Amino acid sequence: MKPRIFDPNRREVLAGLGASAAGVLAGGATPPVTAQLALQARASTLALRPGQPATPIWELAAVSHLQDVRLKRGDRCEVVFRNDLPVPLAPVWYGLNGPATADPLRGRAPAPSNAVETSIVSIPHAGTLLVDFRLFEDSLKQPARPLPILAAETSPPVVDRDQVLLIEEWRLRPDGTAVPPGQDPKDATALYTINGQTSFELSGLGHQRLRLRFINGSQRTVLAVKLESHDVRVLALDGQPAEPFSARNGALVLAPGARADAFVDAAVSARFLLHDGTAAHQVGSLKISDQLARRVALAPPQPLAPNDLPEKLDLRGALRFDVALGAPDAGWARPVNFSTASAPAFRAKTGRTVVLALKNPGSVTTVLHLHGHPFRLLDKLDDGWKPYWLDTLAMEPGQTQRVAFAATAPGRWLLESVATDWAAPRLVRWYAVE
């Protein structure tokens, strides 16, 4: 099926702007728009079985960009969204920290079918973001592909190539149709793709420096991805700069929705391997066809520019809360039943440090995503933290982890919890920063 192409005209843009009064600042002063992005929810197909008919899917597409969507830190982006699917939908941003006027579950209704809506989205941080429809899983008739968004640093690092590697998981029935997440995958077979391909090939030259943006776009599975025979240097996690470190054995473990920016100095042809907890699968390859002549050897990559997150967190004076993931008696609800009239998981004053004791009481690994604020993963003794920021965390059964963040963005924000079982429901709660 050929996707329906969306080309917003001036009338549609102006009509959508009428719904975007939230983008106007107090006093009537409105910063200029520095970027535009046209998004479309549409039906499409994906070739998942060689020699067989393509599989019907849904997708979120950036019709205003021929390749990757690349914005810049500090952009104020006008987003025009058209819903050409038969159910109400809205793009949900992951990694967009700070005030977000377009969050659909905190007051803004999703766009009806055939509607066009416009919003203003600010990009306060550089990093690798993800936009998708996962909060609307209960109404999806087909699995929906997410959309990576790249926000460039003010002074980007020098690399020969900046490449997105979007890893996705599919459950195919014997008739070739795909099972949406949250539904029983009985008799379905798991299949993995990189950038929509079952056998992805990244071509390059020896001695090139590659920035590989690994994204676990699967909806339920924690995945380990490995590039053989290379030192994979991690410089960012979940869109935030990290103290550089080498991935153990060249493998990165990513929870659903998690992102990792890694620098690799291409040396030899090698395989991309994916492990889903049961077996390893080759899902792509790096093919070196020639050698790039360099007069000087490459120096180790330097840390990425910081995103103005606090260097220190006041753990002694922190507000502390216990949060049990997905516990049925703890206020969690399916997104379709979500209401901010429900009791919040916690409330915090702006400027305070918050420490959450997260516990997984379930029998399978469960994933937490915190909207609005990146967090530090605390050490076991609660006397320090890992040298990186996260917004997504996978927790094993019975495990308790402590995380901390600075409550800098006032508003009502979501917490998501989902078990790593394809049929498990996605659940949400909210918290307040006042």
N, C-alpha and C positions, 0 to 999 in steps of 0.2 A: 504494500500500500504506500503510495507516495504521500509524504506529509503535506498538509495544507500550509502554505506559506503565509505568514502574517507580515504585512507592511503597513504600519500605522500611519494614517494620514493626519494632517494638522487638526481636523475636526475631532478625531478620536483622542488625540493627545490633549486638546483643550478640554474636552468633555471629562477625561479622566482627572485632569488637574483640579476640577471642581470637588473631587473627593479627597484632595490632599491638603486640606487646610492645616493639618497637623504639621506640615513642613514650614509654615510661616512662624517666625520667631516672635516673641513678645516685643511690643513696640512697633511692629510692622516691618522691621528690618529683615530682609531675606537674603542670605548669602547667595552668590551666583551658582547656577548649575554648571559643573565642569565636565560632566560625562553623561551619556545617554545609553540606555540599554533596553532593547525590545525583547521581551520574553514571551514564549508561547507554550501553552500546554496543548499537546496534540497527539494524535495517534500516529504510530509508525510501525516499522518492522525491523527485525534483527536476524541476520543469518547465523543461527546457532548450530545448525546441523548440516554438514557438507552434503550437497546433492539433494537436499530436502527443501520443501517450501519454507520461506522465512517465517519467523514466529511473530505474531502480533504483540506489540507492547505499547505503552504510553511513554511520553518523555517530556521533560522540560527543556526547551531549546532556546538558544540565544540567536534569533534570526537576524540580529543586527551585526553579528560577528561571523566571519567566514571560518575562523579558527578559534583558538582559546579566547575566552573573555578575559581581557587584561585591563584592569583599572589601576589607579594609583592611590597610595595612601594620601588622605586628605581630600579625595574627591567627594563632591556632593552630586550624587548620580540620580538622574530622573529615570525611573524604571516604569516602562509601559508594559503591562501584562495583559495578554489576551488568552482567555480560556476557551479553547475549541474542543473541550472534552465534555461528556454529558453529565458531569457531576460538579458541584461547587468545589473550587480549589483556590489555593493561594501559595505563592512561593514562600518557603520557610528557610531562613538563612542560618547557617551554622558557622560560628567563628566571627560573626559580626557583633563585636562587643560594644557596649555603650548604648545610648538611646536608639531604639529602632521603632519607627512609627508604623512599620509594615507587619508587625507580628500578628498573625491572624487570630490567635486564641486569647489575646489580651484585650479584645474590644473591637477589632476590625473583622468584619465578616468575610469569608472567602468569596471570591468572584463567582457569580452564577455562570452557567454554561452560556457561551457566545457573548460574554461581557468583556469589556475592555476597562481596565483600571490603571491609574497612574499614581505612583508614590515617589517620594524623595527619600533616598537612602544615603546616609553618610558613611564614609569608609575611614574610620579613625585610625586603623592599624594596617600595616603591610602584612601579607601572609597568604596562605592557601585556604580559601573558603569553599563551602559547599552549599548548594541550594537545591531543595527537593520538596517532595510532597509527603514525606513520611508521616506527618501528623494527620493525614487524611486517609490512612491505610484502610479504615473501615469502609470507605466508599469506592476504593479503587477496583475496577473491573479487570485491569491488567497490571502487571508490574510496571513501575514507572522509573525511568532512568533519571538520576540526578545530574546537576550541572556544576562543574568546578568553576570557581571565580578566582582569578589571581589578582591580588593587590600588590603592586610593585613598591619596593622600598624607595625612599627619596633618592638614595644613592645606591642603586642595585649593585650587587657583586658582579665581578667580571667572570662570565662563563661562556663557553662556546655554544651551549645549547641549554634551553630551559624547557623541560619536557614534562607534561602531565601523564601520569600512569593511573588511570581510574580503573580500579579492580571491582568487578561486579559479580554477584552470585545469582544464579538462576535455578529454578526448579522446573524441569520440563516433564510433562506428562507423556505417555507413550504416543499420543496423537500429535505431539509437537507444540501444544499450547503451553503457556507458562503459568505457574501458580503464583498469585500475588502473595506477598508476605502477610502473615496473620491468618492464613487459611491452611487447612490440613493438606500437606504435600504427599498424601498417600500415593504410592506407585510412581512418584516423580523421581527423576534423577538429577543430582546436583551437577551444575556446570559453571565454569568460571571464565570470565573474559577480561582482557585489558583493552581499554578504549573501544569496547564493543566488538573485539576480535577474539576468537577462540585460540588463535595462534598469532600473537602480536610480534612484529619484528621492528626493532629500533636500529636503524643503520647509523653508523658513525665512523669516525676516523680515530686511529690510535693516537694517544696523547691529547685528545680533547678532554676538556673538563665539562662534565654534564651536571646540571642541576635537575634531579629527578624528584618530582612531586608525587609521592605515593599517596593514594587516597583509597581507603577501604570503603567503597561505595555499596558494599553488601548491606543487607538489612538486619541480619541476625548473627552472622558468624565472625568470630575472632580469627584473623588470618595472619600467618607468618609468610612474608614474601622475601625472597633471597635472590641476589644477583651473584652467581658463582664467580670465584676467582678474582674478586675485586674488594678493595677496602671501601666500605660504604660509610661515609662520614655524615652523621646526622647534625644538621644545623638549626632545625626548627621542628616543633611538634605542635599539632593542632593550630597551626597558623602563627605561633609565637616563637621568636628566636630562643634557642637553647645554647647552653655551653656545649661546644662541639664535642662529639664522642663517636667512636667507631662502633657500628652495629656488631653485636657478637656473631661471629661466623658469617658476617655479611647479611644477616637476616633481621628484618623488622617485624615486630608483632604489633598488629593494629586492630583495635576494637572497631566494630561497625561505626562508620562516620568519622573515624580518626584519620589524621593526615600527618605525613612526615616528609620534610624536605631534606634530601640527602645529596651530597656532592660526591661524584664518582669520577676519577681520572681513568678514562677508557683505556684499556690495555689490550685485551684479547677478546675474541668472540666468546660469548658465554650465554648460559640459559637463565631465564627468570623462572624460579620455582615457587610454587604456592603450596603451603601446608594448611589444611583446614581442620587439623586435630585428628584426622583419621588416616590421611595419606598425602603424599607429595604429588603435585601435578606440575608438569611443564606448561606454562601459559604464555610463554614468549621467549624472545632471544635478543641479545645484543649482537649485531653483526658488524665486525670491523673489516672494512674493505680495503683500507689503505692507512698509511701513517701520516699524521700531521707533523710537518717539520717545525720544531720549536728550537729557538736558539738558546733559551734558558729553561731549566727545569722548573716545573710548577712548584710554587711554595705551598705549604699547607693552607687550606682555606681558613680565612679569618671569620670570627663570629659575625652574624648578621647584625645590622643596626637595631638597637632596642626599640620597643614600641611604647616607651614611656610608662611601663608598668612599674609598680613600686619595687625598689631593690630589697626592702626589708618588710616583714610583716610582724605586727605586735602580737605575738602569740600569748604573752602573759595577760594582756588586757583584752583578749578576744572574747567575743560572744560564742558560746558553744551550744551546738544542737545535735541531737541524735536523729538520724534519718534511716529508716528501714526501707530498702528498695522493694517496691512492688507488693508490700504487705497489704492484703485486702482490707484490713481493719485500720489502715493508717492514712486514709484519705486519697489514695490513688484512684484514678478513673481513666477510662478510655477517652481519647481526645474528643470524640463525638459527644460525650456526656460532660465535658469539662465546663466548669463555671468558676469565675473568680469570687462567686458568692460562697464557695466552699472555704473551709478553714485553711489558711496557709500552712506550709510546712514549718516556716519560721518567719520572723520579722527582724530586721536589722536597721540600725541608724546609719545614714550615709557617713562614710569615713571610718567606720569601724572595721576591724578584722573579724572575719567569721571563720570558725572552725567547725566542720561537719564530721561527725563520726558516722560513716556510712557502713551499713551492715547489709549483707545479702543473706536473708533467712531462707532462701529457696534452695532447691535441690540441683539447680543447674547454674552455670555462669550467667551473671546478669550484668547489663551494661547501663551505666548512668551517663546522661548528658546534661550539663548545667548550662542554661542559657544566660547570657548577659555578662558573665564574669569568668575569665580564665582562673584556674586555681593551681596551687602548689600541692603536690603529693608529699605529705609529711613523713618523716622518718618514724620508725617504730616507737622510739622513745619520745616522740613529740617535741624534740629539741632542735629540729632543723628540717630542711626540705630538699627534695631532689632538684638538680639544677636546670629545671625546665618548667614550663607552664602547660597545662592540659585543659581541655573542656569536656573530654570523654574518658571514661574509666571502666574497664571490665573487672568484675569481681567474682572470684570463685565461690562456690557454695559455702555458707557459714563464715565467710571472711568478713573482717571489719577493716576498713581503711579510713584514715583521717586526711582530710584535705583542708586547705585554708585559702581564702581570697580576701581582697580588699573590696569592701562594698562601696564602689565609686559611682555606680549608675543607678539613680533613683528610678523606681517603677516597680511593676509586677513582672516577675520573670518565671519561666517554666523550668521544671526539672522533668526529665524523661527517664523512664526505666523500662527496659525490655529484656526478657530472658532470651538466651541464645538457642531458641527453639523456633523453627520456622512458623509454627502455628501459634506461638505465644502472642498475646495482645500487647500492643504498645500502651504504656500507661503514663499519665502526667499528673503533676501537682504544681503548685506555684509558691513562690516566696516573695516577700516584699522588702524593698530597700526604701526607707522613708527619710 
